[in-house]
């Protein structure tokens, strides 16, 4: 189990590194003035991206350990994240909505900040909520703990 958890963390880190390098290269190529303060001013979004990938990956790993069949695990993950939790968000009280797992993880980075979004009047959140970070860390830890518990229970 620990090897799989480390692999999930490695995948999340690798994706974050890939996004960081691509963003840095594209930013340097398409920006006339290259100041390191400007380039690194929003780098905390990389941490949020890492937590988002880690949270979704831990959820997928937990469902995979619970179900043990890949296609069923993917189906359950899809149904839960696209149908189940949005229905739960719709009918739950306001205080509970940001605490549900997929909703909390997806709220870390909601929309990409682009000119096109501004044209359509969609406002981008310039900050990352500490509550969303803490809730995502909680759910990631819970998914990891449940995965370990399920594997240990089945091995006994």
C-alpha positions in Angstrom: 0.0 0.0 0.0 2.7 2.5 0.9 4.3 2.0 -2.6 1.0 2.8 -4.2 0.6 5.9 -2.0 4.1 7.0 -2.9 3.3 6.4 -6.6 0.2 8.6 -6.3 2.3 11.4 -4.6 5.0 11.0 -7.3 2.4 11.3 -10.1 0.9 14.4 -8.5 4.4 15.9 -8.1 5.4 15.0 -11.6 2.3 16.6 -13.1 2.8 19.7 -11.0 6.5 19.9 -12.1 5.3 19.5 -15.7 2.7 22.3 -15.4 5.3 24.5 -13.7 8.0 24.0 -16.4 5.5 24.5 -19.2 4.0 27.6 -17.5 7.5 29.1 -16.9 8.7 28.4 -20.5 5.5 29.7 -22.1 5.4 32.7 -19.8 9.0 33.6 -20.6 8.5 33.2 -24.4 5.3 35.3 -24.6 6.1 38.0 -22.1 8.1 41.0 -23.2 9.3 41.9 -19.7 10.7 39.0 -17.6 10.9 39.9 -14.0 11.2 37.0 -11.5 8.8 38.8 -9.1 6.1 38.8 -11.7 6.9 35.3 -12.9 6.7 33.8 -9.4 3.9 36.0 -8.0 1.2 33.4 -8.3 3.2 30.3 -7.7 1.0 29.2 -4.8 -1.4 28.0 -7.5 1.1 25.2 -8.1 0.7 24.0 -4.6 -3.1 24.1 -5.1 -2.7 22.2 -8.3 -0.6 19.6 -6.5 -3.2 19.2 -3.8 -6.0 19.0 -6.3 -4.3 16.2 -8.3 -3.4 14.4 -5.0 -6.9 14.6 -3.7 -8.6 13.3 -6.8 -5.9 10.6 -7.1 -6.3 9.5 -3.5 -10.1 9.3 -4.0 -9.6 7.2 -7.1 -7.1 4.9 -5.3 -9.5 4.5 -2.3 -12.4 3.5 -4.6 -10.1 1.2 -6.5 -9.1 -0.6 -3.3 -12.7 -0.8 -2.1 -14.1 -2.2 -5.4 -11.0 -4.1 -6.7 -12.2 -4.0 -10.3 -10.9 -1.2 -12.4 -13.9 -0.6 -14.7 -16.3 -0.6 -11.7 -14.0 1.7 -9.8 -13.9 4.1 -12.7 -17.7 3.9 -13.1 -18.3 4.5 -9.4 -15.8 7.5 -9.4 -17.6 8.9 -12.5 -21.1 8.5 -11.1 -20.2 9.8 -7.7 -18.3 12.9 -9.0 -20.7 13.8 -11.8 -24.1 12.7 -10.5 -23.9 11.8 -6.8 -22.1 14.7 -5.2 -23.7 17.4 -7.3 -27.1 16.1 -6.1 -25.8 16.0 -2.5 -24.5 19.6 -3.0 -27.9 20.7 -4.3 -29.8 19.3 -1.3 -27.3 19.9 1.5 -27.2 23.0 3.7 -24.9 25.9 2.8 -22.3 25.1 5.5 -21.9 21.5 4.3 -21.4 22.2 0.6 -17.7 23.3 0.7 -16.9 20.3 2.9 -18.0 17.5 0.5 -14.9 15.8 -1.0 -15.1 16.4 -4.8 -16.6 19.9 -4.3 -13.8 20.9 -1.9 -11.0 19.5 -4.1 -12.5 21.1 -7.2 -12.8 24.5 -5.4 -9.0 24.8 -5.0 -8.6 26.1 -8.6 -12.0 26.7 -10.1 -11.4 28.3 -13.4 -8.4 29.2 -15.5 -7.6 32.9 -15.6 -7.7 33.9 -19.2 -8.7 36.9 -21.4 -11.6 34.8 -22.8 -13.1 34.4 -19.3 -12.9 38.1 -18.7 -14.7 38.8 -22.0 -17.6 36.6 -20.9 -17.7 38.3 -17.6 -16.5 35.4 -15.5 -14.5 36.5 -12.6 -11.5 34.5 -11.5 -10.7 33.9 -7.9 -7.2 35.4 -7.3 -6.7 33.7 -4.0 -6.8 30.2 -2.6 -9.0 29.6 0.4 -7.3 28.2 3.4 -10.5 26.3 4.2 -10.4 24.6 0.9 -6.8 23.6 1.4 -7.5 22.2 4.9 -10.6 20.3 3.7 -8.6 18.9 0.8 -5.8 17.8 3.1 -8.4 16.2 5.4 -10.1 14.3 2.6 -6.7 13.2 1.1 -5.6 11.9 4.5 -9.0 10.2 5.0 -8.9 8.5 1.6 -5.3 7.3 2.3 -6.2 6.0 5.7 -9.3 4.2 4.4 -7.2 2.7 1.7 -4.6 1.4 4.2 -7.3 0.1 6.4 -9.1 -1.8 3.6 -5.9 -3.4 2.4 -4.9 -4.5 5.9 -8.4 -5.8 6.6 -8.3 -7.9 3.5 -4.8 -9.2 4.1 -5.7 -10.5 7.5 
